[in-house]
Amino acid sequence: MDESIQSPKDLEGKTVGYPGIPVNEPLLKTMVESSGGHVEEVELIDVGFELGASIIAGRVDAVIGAYINHEVPVLEHKGYHIRYFNPVDYGVPSFYELVMVTNDQTWAEQEDVIRAFWRGAVKGFEYMKARPEESLDILFAHQDQANFPLIREVEEKSLEILLSKMETGAEPFGSQTEQAWQETITWLLESGLVDESPVLEDIFVNLVE
């Protein structure tokens, strides 16, 4: 870990790896500039999804696009000291990372099926929360051992991290708010990722009952 990097501003003059996903570029720009830096002085290179490997090999000084519940515990398990920055602390809105996507026609024709699917997802979450070790047993029983072998200690840490973030006292699992969406839309507009603001009522439905 490069100890000189204490905030996103310190990425000036450094090389940052990312997985080639375009949204990572304005994310980095917002974070660096929010902390007083100049993103033009940061070199961004596409390392694919070899984020952890590129750090270990010294190809880059930092990465963006890594997951706090995957790359971080994997690298810590390998004995590396990790420092990470929460984008929300540096001007990025708290956006929804994973969402279910459908279109208007499917929603109109199969709303009951979609709602049933979501009820099943909620039951799965509640089971995982109540029986974390049993849930991990299920995961390991169905893992792709040949191509993506899992490490129990890493997945235990990952689950601990996820359970602390997947619901809060104010927002239950899977809930969405207009405020969060509007903050994300405003950031997307300011970052030039969209040309016009969508109507909130047209882009999401809160399935939490």
N, C-alpha and C positions, 0 to 999 in steps of 0.2 A: 504494500500500500504506500502510495506517494504521500508522505506526511505533509508536504507543502500544500496539498489540496484540502483546505479547511472550509471552503464555500465554493459555489459554482463560479464565482469571479476568478478563483485561482486556476480555472481551466484555461485561462489565457496562456497562449504559448504551449499548450498541451495538445495531445492527440486523443480524441474521443471516438470509440468504436460504437456503431449502432447497427441494428439488424436490417437496415435497408428500408425501414418503414417510414414513409414521408412525414408522418405526424411527429416523429422524434426530433426533426429539425426545428420546428417552431417551439417545441417543448424546451429544447436546449437553449434557444434564443431567449425565451422568456425568463428562464432560470438565471442565465448568465447576466442578462441586462438588469434583472430585478435586484441582483446583488451588487450591481455597480460595475460590471465588466462589459467587454465588447466581444460579441460572438464572432466578429470577423477575425479575431485573433485566435480562434479555436479551430483546429483542424479536425474535421469530421470524416471518418472513413467507414465504409460498409464492411463489416466483418461477418455478415450473415447472422446466424444464430449461435456462433461460437463466441459468445460474450465472455463467459468465464475463462475459456481457453485463451482468448486474446489478451486478457489481463495477466494470466499466469505466465504466458510466453513473453510478456513485455512488448507486444506489438502496439499496445495502446496504453495510455496513462489512466484512462477511465472509460466507462461505458454508459450508455443510456439505452433504456428499453429493457433492462433486466427486471426480474420480478423479485420483490422482497421475500417471497415465500419459496423461491426456487434457487436462483443463482446465489443469493446471499447465504442460505444455510448450506448449500453445496460447497461453496468456497470456505466457509468457516469449518466445515467438517474436514476439509483437506488441510486445515491448519493456517489459513490465511486470515489476517486481520482486515476487516472490511469497514470502510466508512461510506455511508450512503446518505443522499439528500432526498427529502420528501418534496416533490415538485410543488405541493400545495403551500409549502413554506416560502416559495420563491415565485409567486405570481401566477401559478397555474391553477385553474379551477379544479375542484374536487369532482372530476367527471366519472361516469360509470364505465368501468373497464370492460365488463362483459354484459351483453344484453341479448335477449331473444329478438330476432328480426323476422318480420313477416310483411306481407303487402295488404293493401286495403281489401282486395277481393278475397284472399284467404281468410282474413279476419272476419269478414262479413259472412262467409260460408262455413267457417269452422271455429268460431269463437268458443263453442263449448269444448271442443277437442283441445284447443290451446290452453284454456283455463284448467282442464283436467290434467294436462301435462304439467302445468305449473304447480297444481296441488301435489302432484307426485314429487316434484322437485323439492317442495317445502317439507314434505314428509321425509325425504332423504336427508335434508339438512338437519331436521330435528333428531333423526336417528343418529347422525354423525355427532351431533352435539351431546347427546345423551350417552353414546357408546363409542367414544373416539378410538379406543384400542380395537374393538370389534370391526369398526369401519376400516381401519388400516389393514386388518387381517383380510378383509374382502378385497381391498385394493391390491394387496400383495398376491393374493390368490389368482388375480386376473391380470397381473402385469405382463408387459412384453419383455420377458427376461432376455431374449436374444438381442433385441435392438435398443431397449431402454430400461436396463436393470435399475431398480430402485434401492435406496439405502434406508433402512428402518429409522435410524436416528435423524436423517435429513427429513423424512416425511413426517415424523413426529413433530419436529420443529416447524415444518411448513403448516401442519394442521393447527398447531398452537397459534401461529401468526394469523392464519385465515379466520379462525373462530373469533379472534378478538376484533376483526374488522368487518365481518359479514353481516353483523347486526349491531345496533347500538340501542340505548334506552329510548332514543327518540325515533329511530328508523329501524323497523323490523327487517328481517332477511328479505331481499328482493324488492324492497320499496323504492320508489322514485319520487322526486319532488320537482315542482315547476322551477323553484329557485335554482336548483343544481343544473337543470337543463338550460335555463336562461343564462347562467354564468358561463356555461360551456359554449353556448351559441355566441355570446359576446366575445369570448376569447377567440373562437374560430374566425369571426368576422375581422377582428383586429389583427389576427395572424395571417389573413389573406387566404385561409383554407376554404372558405365559402364566400360567395358573392352577395348573397342576400339572406336575411334572417327568416327561417321557417316559422310557421305558426305553431306555437307550443302544442295546441290541441291536436295537431295533425301528425305529430312525430312520436308520441308515446302514450301508452295506457298503463296505469298502475294496476297490476293484477293482485296486489296484496289485499286480502279480504279482512 
